[in-house]
Amino acid sequence: MKVLSLRCANGHGFDGWFASDDEYMDQNGRGLIECPLCADRIVSRLPSAPRLNLSGQRQPVPATALAAEEPGTAGATGASTAPSLQALWLQAVRRMIESTDDVGQRFPEEARRIHYGEAAPRGIRGQASPDERQALLDEGIEVMALPVPAGLKGPLQ
């Protein structure tokens, strides 16, 4: 099993597990790999160092301890905050999913009904084309496009 470091076109880093390099190339070529944060399917492989398990080695030092000891490392520059920001973003998306009603393709219609007082006010989510979103904004109805990763759309394992 190979663990590859991957990055989408939006700069989100994540790991992928593959049986071989050929399996990665095949899946990426067919567009089967997507970013878990933004669902972007333009994914590239990052260089990664091999991991060697040698017997008799001492326990690995946690990355946080290394960052605190060595000035100029990722911890000192703030680069290590990216994974925590990704985790916070995913947490916010999960909370939004839990606290809103999914109205699917009826989103523009339902947003108008709520805005004009024809339906009870509540948080909704669904799908709308860019033209439909712009029409809602022109009517004074606040909407926001938020890509939801495919892993969050269904049951989590």
Sequence and secondary structure as in RCSB ss.txt:
>XXXX:A:sequence
MKVLSLRCANGHGFDGWFASDDEYMDQNGRGLIECPLCADRIVSRLPSAPRLNLSGQRQPVPATALAAEEPGTAG
ATGASTAPSLQALWLQAVRRMIESTDDVGQRFPEEARRIHYGEAAPRGIRGQASPDERQALLDEGIEVMALPVPA
GLKGPLQ
>XXXX:A:secstr
 EEEEEEETT  EEEEEESSHHHHHHHHHTT    TTT    EEE         TT      HHHHHHHSTTSHH
HHTTTHHHHHHHHHHHHHHHHHHTSEEEETTHHHHHHHHHTTSS    EEE   HHHHHHHHHTT         H
HHHS   
